[in-house]
Amino acid sequence: MDDRRAEAGRIGQGPEVVLEMWIDADQEPISLRLAGTLDVTTQDNVLSVVGELIAQGARNFNLESSELELADFGGLEALVALEQLVSCSGGQLTGVDHG
């Protein structure tokens, strides 16, 4: 099992991690677990990582977001953008909860 952990974003001063992302890309759907705060300051990193996986041929993703906080409207926009990115590749994103 390839359980790669990638830090998806930082905001504020110092080394405080505000969003963590774990990816299991051994099979499809690819498991994507997000924990922390998703907002306009962290969304670009998430979209970039998923975009790279799509470029490598991945199409279907399952989002596990039980530890995810949508800090503001930007967090909701980020989820919608993630759904659109996967959909435009011909894939499907499951497990999305718009809160």
N, CA, C and O atoms as a Tinker XYZ file with bonds, in Angstrom:
   396  protein
     1  N      0.853000   -1.185000    0.000000    73     2
     2  CA     0.000000    0.000000    0.000000    64     1     3
     3  C      0.890000    1.236000    0.000000    63     2     4     5
     4  O      1.786000    1.366000    0.834000    81     3
     5  N      0.644000    2.115000   -0.916000    73     3     6
     6  CA     1.392000    3.360000   -1.017000    64     5     7
     7  C      0.592000    4.438000   -0.295000    63     6     8     9
     8  O     -0.271000    5.079000   -0.894000    81     7
     9  N      0.874000    4.635000    0.980000    73     7    10
    10  CA     0.141000    5.618000    1.765000    64     9    11
    11  C      1.008000    6.862000    1.865000    63    10    12    13
    12  O      1.670000    7.095000    2.876000    81    11
    13  N      0.996000    7.658000    0.801000    73    11    14
    14  CA     1.824000    8.852000    0.764000    64    13    15
    15  C      1.124000    9.980000    1.485000    63    14    16    17
    16  O     -0.072000   10.201000    1.296000    81    15
    17  N      1.874000   10.702000    2.318000    73    15    18
    18  CA     1.326000   11.840000    3.053000    64    17    19
    19  C      1.950000   13.094000    2.475000    63    18    20    21
    20  O      3.172000   13.210000    2.390000    81    19
    21  N      1.114000   14.022000    2.082000    73    19    22
    22  CA     1.613000   15.273000    1.537000    64    21    23
    23  C      0.977000   16.429000    2.282000    63    22    24    25
    24  O     -0.240000   16.471000    2.464000    81    23
    25  N      1.779000   17.335000    2.696000    73    23    26
    26  CA     1.245000   18.538000    3.318000    64    25    27
    27  C      0.617000   19.374000    2.215000    63    26    28    29
    28  O      1.258000   19.652000    1.202000    81    27
    29  N     -0.623000   19.772000    2.405000    73    27    30
    30  CA    -1.339000   20.455000    1.346000    64    29    31
    31  C     -1.376000   21.960000    1.503000    63    30    32    33
    32  O     -1.730000   22.651000    0.548000    81    31
    33  N     -1.033000   22.497000    2.644000    73    31    34
    34  CA    -1.067000   23.940000    2.749000    64    33    35
    35  C     -0.658000   24.455000    4.108000    63    34    36    37
    36  O     -0.745000   23.748000    5.112000    81    35
    37  N     -0.208000   25.701000    4.127000    73    35    38
    38  CA     0.163000   26.387000    5.366000    64    37    39
    39  C     -0.346000   27.818000    5.282000    63    38    40    41
    40  O     -0.318000   28.444000    4.222000    81    39
    41  N     -0.807000   28.318000    6.412000    73    39    42
    42  CA    -1.131000   29.735000    6.487000    64    41    43
    43  C     -0.586000   30.278000    7.791000    63    42    44    45
    44  O     -0.282000   29.518000    8.710000    81    43
    45  N     -0.463000   31.584000    7.873000    73    43    46
    46  CA    -0.019000   32.223000    9.103000    64    45    47
    47  C      1.478000   32.186000    9.275000    63    46    48    49
    48  O      2.218000   31.846000    8.351000    81    47
    49  N      1.915000   32.538000   10.456000    73    47    50
    50  CA     3.329000   32.589000   10.804000    64    49    51
    51  C      3.798000   31.239000   11.325000    63    50    52    53
    52  O      3.029000   30.512000   11.954000    81    51
    53  N      5.043000   30.905000   11.070000    73    51    54
    54  CA     5.642000   29.714000   11.645000    64    53    55
    55  C      5.257000   28.434000   10.932000    63    54    56    57
    56  O      4.702000   28.454000    9.833000    81    55
    57  N      5.568000   27.309000   11.587000    73    55    58
    58  CA     5.407000   26.008000   10.945000    64    57    59
    59  C      4.035000   25.357000   11.127000    63    58    60    61
    60  O      3.919000   24.142000   10.964000    81    59
    61  N      3.010000   26.111000   11.456000    73    59    62
    62  CA     1.692000   25.540000   11.711000    64    61    63
    63  C      1.093000   24.940000   10.435000    63    62    64    65
    64  O      0.899000   25.647000    9.446000    81    63
    65  N      0.805000   23.657000   10.459000    73    63    66
    66  CA     0.155000   22.984000    9.333000    64    65    67
    67  C     -1.347000   23.140000    9.510000    63    66    68    69
    68  O     -1.890000   22.803000   10.563000    81    67
    69  N     -2.019000   23.648000    8.489000    73    67    70
    70  CA    -3.454000   23.850000    8.605000    64    69    71
    71  C     -4.255000   22.811000    7.833000    63    70    72    73
    72  O     -5.448000   22.641000    8.085000    81    71
    73  N     -3.613000   22.109000    6.889000    73    71    74
    74  CA    -4.304000   21.078000    6.125000    64    73    75
    75  C     -3.332000   19.958000    5.832000    63    74    76    77
    76  O     -2.214000   20.195000    5.373000    81    75
    77  N     -3.759000   18.738000    6.098000    73    75    78
    78  CA    -2.956000   17.576000    5.762000    64    77    79
    79  C     -3.739000   16.709000    4.790000    63    78    80    81
    80  O     -4.969000   16.664000    4.820000    81    79
    81  N     -2.992000   16.015000    3.920000    73    79    82
    82  CA    -3.622000   15.181000    2.912000    64    81    83
    83  C     -2.885000   13.856000    2.841000    63    82    84    85
    84  O     -1.657000   13.819000    2.757000    81    83
    85  N     -3.651000   12.761000    2.875000    73    83    86
    86  CA    -3.105000   11.425000    2.713000    64    85    87
    87  C     -3.705000   10.836000    1.445000    63    86    88    89
    88  O     -4.897000   10.988000    1.178000    81    87
    89  N     -2.868000   10.165000    0.672000    73    87    90
    90  CA    -3.307000    9.593000   -0.600000    64    89    91
    91  C     -2.920000    8.125000   -0.640000    63    90    92    93
    92  O     -1.772000    7.768000   -0.373000    81    91
    93  N     -3.887000    7.274000   -0.975000    73    91    94
    94  CA    -3.614000    5.869000   -1.250000    64    93    95
    95  C     -3.939000    5.662000   -2.719000    63    94    96    97
    96  O     -5.104000    5.582000   -3.108000    81    95
    97  N     -2.884000    5.575000   -3.536000    73    95    98
    98  CA    -3.051000    5.502000   -4.990000    64    97    99
    99  C     -2.823000    4.097000   -5.531000    63    98   100   101
   100  O     -2.564000    3.934000   -6.724000    81    99
   101  N     -2.915000    3.076000   -4.678000    73    99   102
   102  CA    -2.696000    1.704000   -5.126000    64   101   103
   103  C     -3.808000    1.184000   -6.023000    63   102   104   105
   104  O     -3.575000    0.302000   -6.851000    81   103
   105  N     -5.006000    1.716000   -5.870000    73   103   106
   106  CA    -6.141000    1.238000   -6.659000    64   105   107
   107  C     -7.127000    2.379000   -6.851000    63   106   108   109
   108  O     -7.066000    3.393000   -6.156000    81   107
   109  N     -8.036000    2.201000   -7.802000    73   107   110
   110  CA    -9.091000    3.193000   -7.975000    64   109   111
   111  C    -10.368000    2.662000   -7.362000    63   110   112   113
   112  O    -10.630000    1.462000   -7.444000    81   111
   113  N    -11.167000    3.511000   -6.753000    73   111   114
   114  CA   -10.909000    4.935000   -6.656000    64   113   115
   115  C     -9.736000    5.224000   -5.712000    63   114   116   117
   116  O     -9.538000    4.535000   -4.711000    81   115
   117  N     -8.988000    6.232000   -6.050000    73   115   118
   118  CA    -7.884000    6.674000   -5.197000    64   117   119
   119  C     -8.472000    7.279000   -3.933000    63   118   120   121
   120  O     -9.380000    8.108000   -3.989000    81   119
   121  N     -7.948000    6.857000   -2.802000    73   119   122
   122  CA    -8.417000    7.360000   -1.522000    64   121   123
   123  C     -7.683000    8.659000   -1.200000    63   122   124   125
   124  O     -6.453000    8.707000   -1.179000    81   123
   125  N     -8.451000    9.695000   -0.954000    73   123   126
   126  CA    -7.923000   11.020000   -0.641000    64   125   127
   127  C     -8.523000   11.443000    0.696000    63   126   128   129
   128  O     -9.728000   11.675000    0.798000    81   127
   129  N     -7.678000   11.540000    1.716000    73   127   130
   130  CA    -8.172000   11.938000    3.039000    64   129   131
   131  C     -7.616000   13.303000    3.384000    63   130   132   133
   132  O     -6.406000   13.526000    3.347000    81   131
   133  N     -8.519000   14.218000    3.723000    73   131   134
   134  CA    -8.135000   15.573000    4.096000    64   133   135
   135  C     -8.485000   15.806000    5.554000    63   134   136   137
   136  O     -9.556000   15.413000    6.015000    81   135
   137  N     -7.574000   16.449000    6.280000    73   135   138
   138  CA    -7.804000   16.788000    7.682000    64   137   139
   139  C     -7.282000   18.199000    7.916000    63   138   140   141
   140  O     -6.197000   18.555000    7.458000    81   139
   141  N     -8.055000   18.986000    8.624000    73   139   142
   142  CA    -7.657000   20.363000    8.901000    64   141   143
   143  C     -8.624000   21.335000    8.257000    63   142   144   145
   144  O     -9.824000   21.079000    8.167000    81   143
   145  N     -8.083000   22.448000    7.815000    73   143   146
   146  CA    -8.903000   23.529000    7.286000    64   145   147
   147  C     -8.713000   23.678000    5.782000    63   146   148   149
   148  O     -7.596000   23.856000    5.295000    81   147
   149  N     -9.819000   23.603000    5.060000    73   147   150
   150  CA    -9.811000   23.849000    3.617000    64   149   151
   151  C    -10.429000   25.218000    3.371000    63   150   152   153
   152  O    -11.571000   25.478000    3.749000    81   151
   153  N     -9.651000   26.089000    2.728000    73   151   154
   154  CA   -10.130000   27.429000    2.415000    64   153   155
   155  C     -9.387000   27.930000    1.178000    63   154   156   157
   156  O     -8.693000   27.156000    0.519000    81   155
   157  N     -9.524000   29.201000    0.864000    73   155   158
   158  CA    -8.887000   29.748000   -0.343000    64   157   159
   159  C     -7.365000   29.700000   -0.274000    63   158   160   161
   160  O     -6.701000   29.721000   -1.311000    81   159
   161  N     -6.803000   29.636000    0.928000    73   159   162
   162  CA    -5.347000   29.613000    1.038000    64   161   163
   163  C     -4.761000   28.214000    0.882000    63   162   164   165
   164  O     -3.564000   28.077000    0.633000    81   163
   165  N     -5.580000   27.175000    1.023000    73   163   166
   166  CA    -5.080000   25.803000    0.912000    64   165   167
   167  C     -5.595000   25.064000   -0.315000    63   166   168   169
   168  O     -5.073000   24.002000   -0.656000    81   167
   169  N     -6.603000   25.601000   -0.979000    73   167   170
   170  CA    -7.225000   24.871000   -2.085000    64   169   171
   171  C     -6.286000   24.629000   -3.263000    63   170   172   173
   172  O     -6.363000   23.574000   -3.894000    81   171
   173  N     -5.415000   25.562000   -3.572000    73   171   174
   174  CA    -4.546000   25.402000   -4.741000    64   173   175
   175  C     -3.645000   24.182000   -4.619000    63   174   176   177
   176  O     -3.398000   23.491000   -5.607000    81   175
   177  N     -3.153000   23.913000   -3.418000    73   175   178
   178  CA    -2.283000   22.752000   -3.223000    64   177   179
   179  C     -3.044000   21.450000   -3.430000    63   178   180   181
   180  O     -2.520000   20.520000   -4.043000    81   179
   181  N     -4.268000   21.371000   -2.928000    73   179   182
   182  CA    -5.082000   20.170000   -3.109000    64   181   183
   183  C     -5.367000   19.958000   -4.593000    63   182   184   185
   184  O     -5.218000   18.850000   -5.108000    81   183
   185  N     -5.774000   21.017000   -5.271000    73   183   186
   186  CA    -6.086000   20.906000   -6.694000    64   185   187
   187  C     -4.848000   20.531000   -7.508000    63   186   188   189
   188  O     -4.948000   19.790000   -8.486000    81   187
   189  N     -3.700000   21.032000   -7.112000    73   187   190
   190  CA    -2.454000   20.712000   -7.804000    64   189   191
   191  C     -2.098000   19.233000   -7.668000    63   190   192   193
   192  O     -1.733000   18.588000   -8.651000    81   191
   193  N     -2.203000   18.703000   -6.464000    73   191   194
   194  CA    -1.882000   17.292000   -6.238000    64   193   195
   195  C     -2.848000   16.392000   -7.008000    63   194   196   197
   196  O     -2.420000   15.434000   -7.653000    81   195
   197  N     -4.138000   16.690000   -6.945000    73   195   198
   198  CA    -5.120000   15.886000   -7.671000    64   197   199
   199  C     -4.902000   16.030000   -9.180000    63   198   200   201
   200  O     -5.042000   15.057000   -9.921000    81   199
   201  N     -4.565000   17.228000   -9.631000    73   199   202
   202  CA    -4.262000   17.439000  -11.050000    64   201   203
   203  C     -3.083000   16.598000  -11.515000    63   202   204   205
   204  O     -3.097000   16.072000  -12.627000    81   203
   205  N     -2.063000   16.467000  -10.673000    73   203   206
   206  CA    -0.912000   15.626000  -11.011000    64   205   207
   207  C     -1.319000   14.160000  -11.111000    63   206   208   209
   208  O     -0.865000   13.451000  -12.009000    81   207
   209  N     -2.171000   13.702000  -10.198000    73   207   210
   210  CA    -2.640000   12.323000  -10.253000    64   209   211
   211  C     -3.463000   12.075000  -11.516000    63   210   212   213
   212  O     -3.360000   11.015000  -12.133000    81   211
   213  N     -4.269000   13.047000  -11.893000    73   211   214
   214  CA    -5.055000   12.932000  -13.132000    64   213   215
   215  C     -4.122000   12.876000  -14.335000    63   214   216   217
   216  O     -4.346000   12.087000  -15.253000    81   215
   217  N     -3.085000   13.698000  -14.342000    73   215   218
   218  CA    -2.112000   13.692000  -15.442000    64   217   219
   219  C     -1.413000   12.336000  -15.556000    63   218   220   221
   220  O     -0.973000   11.954000  -16.641000    81   219
   221  N     -1.311000   11.609000  -14.438000    73   219   222
   222  CA    -0.695000   10.283000  -14.433000    64   221   223
   223  C     -1.694000    9.177000  -14.768000    63   222   224   225
   224  O     -1.342000    7.998000  -14.778000    81   223
   225  N     -2.953000    9.566000  -15.046000    73   223   226
   226  CA    -3.948000    8.587000  -15.482000    64   225   227
   227  C     -5.062000    8.282000  -14.503000    63   226   228   229
   228  O     -5.991000    7.551000  -14.847000    81   227
   229  N     -4.998000    8.813000  -13.306000    73   227   230
   230  CA    -6.065000    8.572000  -12.325000    64   229   231
   231  C     -7.340000    9.286000  -12.757000    63   230   232   233
   232  O     -7.283000   10.381000  -13.316000    81   231
   233  N     -8.472000    8.674000  -12.503000    73   231   234
   234  CA    -9.739000    9.302000  -12.862000    64   233   235
   235  C    -10.742000    9.320000  -11.714000    63   234   236   237
   236  O    -11.523000   10.264000  -11.603000    81   235
   237  N    -10.739000    8.313000  -10.869000    73   235   238
   238  CA   -11.757000    8.191000   -9.831000    64   237   239
   239  C    -11.142000    8.332000   -8.444000    63   238   240   241
   240  O    -10.109000    7.737000   -8.136000    81   239
   241  N    -11.805000    9.138000   -7.615000    73   239   242
   242  CA   -11.301000    9.464000   -6.287000    64   241   243
   243  C    -12.421000    9.312000   -5.263000    63   242   244   245
   244  O    -13.589000    9.575000   -5.552000    81   243
   245  N    -12.043000    8.885000   -4.069000    73   243   246
   246  CA   -12.969000    8.862000   -2.947000    64   245   247
   247  C    -12.417000    9.792000   -1.875000    63   246   248   249
   248  O    -11.308000    9.585000   -1.382000    81   247
   249  N    -13.176000   10.801000   -1.516000    73   247   250
   250  CA   -12.761000   11.798000   -0.538000    64   249   251
   251  C    -13.265000   11.418000    0.841000    63   250   252   253
   252  O    -14.465000   11.231000    1.038000    81   251
   253  N    -12.351000   11.303000    1.795000    73   251   254
   254  CA   -12.702000   11.068000    3.190000    64   253   255
   255  C    -12.423000   12.383000    3.916000    63   254   256   257
   256  O    -11.275000   12.808000    4.042000    81   255
   257  N    -13.489000   13.014000    4.386000    73   255   258
   258  CA   -13.354000   14.374000    4.912000    64   257   259
   259  C    -13.932000   14.543000    6.317000    63   258   260   261
   260  O    -14.319000   15.649000    6.696000    81   259
   261  N    -13.994000   13.467000    7.087000    73   259   262
   262  CA   -14.596000   13.575000    8.419000    64   261   263
   263  C    -13.818000   14.503000    9.348000    63   262   264   265
   264  O    -14.378000   15.018000   10.316000    81   263
   265  N    -12.526000   14.722000    9.064000    73   263   266
   266  CA   -11.704000   15.611000    9.883000    64   265   267
   267  C    -11.449000   16.953000    9.193000    63   266   268   269
   268  O    -10.549000   17.698000    9.578000    81   267
   269  N    -12.245000   17.246000    8.180000    73   267   270
   270  CA   -12.063000   18.465000    7.399000    64   269   271
   271  C    -13.021000   19.555000    7.855000    63   270   272   273
   272  O    -14.204000   19.306000    8.088000    81   271
   273  N    -12.496000   20.750000    7.975000    73   271   274
   274  CA   -13.308000   21.912000    8.329000    64   273   275
   275  C    -13.305000   22.884000    7.156000    63   274   276   277
   276  O    -12.250000   23.239000    6.630000    81   275
   277  N    -14.490000   23.305000    6.759000    73   275   278
   278  CA   -14.602000   24.343000    5.735000    64   277   279
   279  C    -14.660000   25.667000    6.463000    63   278   280   281
   280  O    -15.686000   26.019000    7.045000    81   279
   281  N    -13.559000   26.402000    6.431000    73   279   282
   282  CA   -13.420000   27.602000    7.247000    64   281   283
   283  C    -14.328000   28.736000    6.792000    63   282   284   285
   284  O    -14.773000   29.550000    7.601000    81   283
   285  N    -14.595000   28.781000    5.513000    73   283   286
   286  CA   -15.383000   29.873000    4.958000    64   285   287
   287  C    -15.940000   29.431000    3.619000    63   286   288   289
   288  O    -15.832000   28.260000    3.254000    81   287
   289  N    -16.528000   30.349000    2.892000    73   287   290
   290  CA   -17.085000   30.028000    1.581000    64   289   291
   291  C    -16.007000   29.495000    0.644000    63   290   292   293
   292  O    -16.302000   28.716000   -0.263000    81   291
   293  N    -14.770000   29.905000    0.857000    73   291   294
   294  CA   -13.664000   29.416000    0.034000    64   293   295
   295  C    -13.484000   27.918000    0.148000    63   294   296   297
   296  O    -13.076000   27.280000   -0.822000    81   295
   297  N    -13.775000   27.333000    1.305000    73   295   298
   298  CA   -13.690000   25.892000    1.470000    64   297   299
   299  C    -14.711000   25.165000    0.622000    63   298   300   301
   300  O    -14.406000   24.145000    0.004000    81   299
   301  N    -15.920000   25.691000    0.593000    73   299   302
   302  CA   -16.967000   25.118000   -0.248000    64   301   303
   303  C    -16.606000   25.268000   -1.722000    63   302   304   305
   304  O    -16.792000   24.340000   -2.509000    81   303
   305  N    -16.092000   26.434000   -2.093000    73   303   306
   306  CA   -15.650000   26.645000   -3.476000    64   305   307
   307  C    -14.555000   25.658000   -3.860000    63   306   308   309
   308  O    -14.512000   25.183000   -4.995000    81   307
   309  N    -13.677000   25.351000   -2.922000    73   307   310
   310  CA   -12.592000   24.406000   -3.186000    64   309   311
   311  C    -13.143000   23.010000   -3.468000    63   310   312   313
   312  O    -12.658000   22.326000   -4.369000    81   311
   313  N    -14.153000   22.581000   -2.708000    73   311   314
   314  CA   -14.762000   21.274000   -2.966000    64   313   315
   315  C    -15.423000   21.227000   -4.333000    63   314   316   317
   316  O    -15.313000   20.233000   -5.051000    81   315
   317  N    -16.109000   22.304000   -4.689000    73   315   318
   318  CA   -16.750000   22.376000   -6.007000    64   317   319
   319  C    -15.685000   22.340000   -7.109000    63   318   320   321
   320  O    -15.859000   21.651000   -8.114000    81   319
   321  N    -14.595000   23.071000   -6.928000    73   319   322
   322  CA   -13.508000   23.075000   -7.915000    64   321   323
   323  C    -12.884000   21.693000   -8.044000    63   322   324   325
   324  O    -12.531000   21.274000   -9.147000    81   323
   325  N    -12.744000   20.981000   -6.928000    73   323   326
   326  CA   -12.196000   19.628000   -6.946000    64   325   327
   327  C    -13.122000   18.692000   -7.725000    63   326   328   329
   328  O    -12.663000   17.901000   -8.550000    81   327
   329  N    -14.413000   18.787000   -7.461000    73   327   330
   330  CA   -15.389000   17.980000   -8.210000    64   329   331
   331  C    -15.312000   18.279000   -9.704000    63   330   332   333
   332  O    -15.349000   17.358000  -10.521000    81   331
   333  N    -15.206000   19.547000  -10.066000    73   331   334
   334  CA   -15.134000   19.934000  -11.474000    64   333   335
   335  C    -13.859000   19.424000  -12.135000    63   334   336   337
   336  O    -13.897000   18.956000  -13.273000    81   335
   337  N    -12.739000   19.510000  -11.439000    73   335   338
   338  CA   -11.470000   19.032000  -11.969000    64   337   339
   339  C    -11.548000   17.545000  -12.293000    63   338   340   341
   340  O    -11.141000   17.119000  -13.374000    81   339
   341  N    -12.067000   16.761000  -11.362000    73   339   342
   342  CA   -12.175000   15.309000  -11.566000    64   341   343
   343  C    -13.193000   15.014000  -12.670000    63   342   344   345
   344  O    -12.941000   14.175000  -13.534000    81   343
   345  N    -14.319000   15.686000  -12.648000    73   343   346
   346  CA   -15.363000   15.465000  -13.654000    64   345   347
   347  C    -14.881000   15.792000  -15.063000    63   346   348   349
   348  O    -15.179000   15.060000  -16.008000    81   347
   349  N    -14.144000   16.878000  -15.207000    73   347   350
   350  CA   -13.633000   17.276000  -16.526000    64   349   351
   351  C    -12.624000   16.274000  -17.076000    63   350   352   353
   352  O    -12.377000   16.240000  -18.281000    81   351
   353  N    -12.043000   15.463000  -16.205000    73   351   354
   354  CA   -11.091000   14.443000  -16.655000    64   353   355
   355  C    -11.809000   13.162000  -17.061000    63   354   356   357
   356  O    -11.185000   12.208000  -17.527000    81   355
   357  N    -13.137000   13.152000  -16.879000    73   355   358
   358  CA   -13.911000   11.952000  -17.174000    64   357   359
   359  C    -14.057000   11.041000  -15.975000    63   358   360   361
   360  O    -14.512000    9.905000  -16.106000    81   359
   361  N    -13.677000   11.526000  -14.814000    73   359   362
   362  CA   -13.715000   10.718000  -13.603000    64   361   363
   363  C    -14.851000   11.081000  -12.682000    63   362   364   365
   364  O    -15.742000   11.854000  -13.034000    81   363
   365  N    -14.805000   10.508000  -11.496000    73   363   366
   366  CA   -15.854000   10.721000  -10.501000    64   365   367
   367  C    -15.207000   10.903000   -9.129000    63   366   368   369
   368  O    -14.254000   10.208000   -8.775000    81   367
   369  N    -15.746000   11.847000   -8.373000    73   367   370
   370  CA   -15.335000   12.088000   -6.991000    64   369   371
   371  C    -16.486000   11.688000   -6.084000    63   370   372   373
   372  O    -17.566000   12.276000   -6.146000    81   371
   373  N    -16.257000   10.693000   -5.246000    73   371   374
   374  CA   -17.303000   10.249000   -4.318000    64   373   375
   375  C    -16.928000   10.656000   -2.904000    63   374   376   377
   376  O    -15.779000   10.990000   -2.617000    81   375
   377  N    -17.918000   10.620000   -2.031000    73   375   378
   378  CA   -17.677000   10.923000   -0.626000    64   377   379
   379  C    -17.710000   12.394000   -0.301000    63   378   380   381
   380  O    -17.366000   12.781000    0.816000    81   379
   381  N    -18.114000   13.234000   -1.245000    73   379   382
   382  CA   -18.112000   14.676000   -1.019000    64   381   383
   383  C    -19.326000   15.081000   -0.214000    63   382   384   385
   384  O    -20.456000   14.732000   -0.556000    81   383
   385  N    -19.089000   15.821000    0.860000    73   383   386
   386  CA   -20.154000   16.348000    1.700000    64   385   387
   387  C    -19.993000   17.862000    1.724000    63   386   388   389
   388  O    -18.994000   18.375000    2.229000    81   387
   389  N    -20.956000   18.564000    1.189000    73   387   390
   390  CA   -20.881000   20.025000    1.113000    64   389   391
   391  C    -21.283000   20.706000    2.411000    63   390   392   393
   392  O    -21.496000   21.918000    2.445000    81   391
   393  N    -21.386000   19.925000    3.476000    73   391   394
   394  CA   -21.648000   20.481000    4.797000    64   393   395
   395  C    -23.013000   21.009000    4.913000    63   394   396
   396  O    -23.393000   21.514000    5.969000    81   395
